[in-house]
Amino acid sequence: MRHTVVIPCGGAKLPHRAPAAELYTGSMFRVALRTARMMVDDSDIFILSAKYGLVALDEMLDPYDLKMTDKNCISDIEVQCQALWYGLEESVIGAFLPKAYLS
């Protein structure tokens, strides 16, 4: 059975396009990423981005200014569709997400 870890994006970002694992520069993001990497392989870690939804660590992203509490953020239906697209329906998913990501 596949084990997957989902971590939150962060407000601090590089000012240019970068792989998702490098785009977010905040200390809390770095701790979450380090912790996830102790649990599973990079291919089983996803970032839950307020703009892009579930993204793989190597996915190229442009910086953005959006929070999960903003009305224009990714919808839960879109995230569910992404989870199916990534084949996560049979995964055991662990998440290090703050409250704003869980509503």
N, C-alpha and C positions, 0 to 999 in steps of 0.2 A: 504494500500500500504506500502510495506517495504521501510524503509529509511536506507541507508548504508553509512558509512564514510570510505574513504580510506586515509591512512596516509603514509608518506614515511618512509623507513627504515633509518638507520643512519650509519655513518662510525665507530663510537665508539661502540664496542661490548665486551661482556664477552669473555674470552678466551676458553670457553667450551660450549658444547651443553646445550640449555636452551629453555624454551617456548619463542616464538617470542616476547611477551610483555615484557619479562625480558632480552632477548639477547641484545637488543639495549639500550645503556646506555647514549647516548648523551642528552644534555639539550634540544635541539630542538625536538628530538623524544619524550621526556618526556612531553613537552608542548603540542605537537600535540595529544599525547595519552590522556592526561588529558582533553583537549578540546573535543575530540571525545567522551569521556566517559560522558561528560555533555550533549551530544546531543542524543546518542543512547546507547543501551545495548552493552555489550562486544561482543555478538554473531553477531552484525551488524557492527563491526569494522574489517577492513582488513588492513594489512600492505603490501605495494607494495615494495617487495624486489628485488634488482637488480639481485640476483641469483635465488631466488625461485619463484618470481612473487607474486601473491596474496596469502597471508597466514593469517590464523586465529590467534588470539592472543595466543591461547593455543597450537598451532602447535610447535612441537619440531624441532629446527633448529641447525645446526652446524654453528659456526662462519665462515666468509668468507671475502675475500678482493676483492670486485668488486663494480664498480659504474655503474649507468645507462648510462653513456657515454662510457663505455667500449664495445668493439665489441662483447664480449662473454656474455653480460648481457642477461637477459630474453627478448624474442621478444614480440612485441605487439600482434602477433597472439597467442602466448602461453598464454598471459594474458587474451585475449578475450575468449579463450577456458576455462580457469580457471573460469572466471566470469560466463560462462554458467554452468559449473560443480557445482558452488556454488549456482546456481539458481538466479543470480542477474539480469537476463534480464528484469524483471518487476520492479526492484528497482529504487528508486530515489537515485542517488549516488552523494554524496558531497565528494570533495577531497581537502586535504591540501597538495598539491604537488608542489615542486619547478619546474622551467622550464625544467630541464633535464629529468624529469619524463613525461613530456607532449609531447615530440617529437616522 
